[in-house]
């Protein structure tokens, strides 16, 4: 496996973890009592930040998937040149 492919797969895994964490935080936000949010509890979930994290993860995943596609095309081109 090429280093480019390894890095892209690592990026896919990171994006997957990021979206899973954001989704979990969003779901858990509904179980946080409203009183603690109003009291200025710093543990309250920032829904805007979690939505941004989800959007970043989507872009990150797409970028790494594109790298994998390009790397596959490059490998195919190299094989075609050798034959």
ABEGO torsion letter per residue (X at the ends): XBAAAAAAAAAAAAAAAAAAAAAAAAAAAAABBAAAAAAGBAABBBAAAAAAAAAAAAAAAAAAAAAAAAAAAAAAAAAAAAX
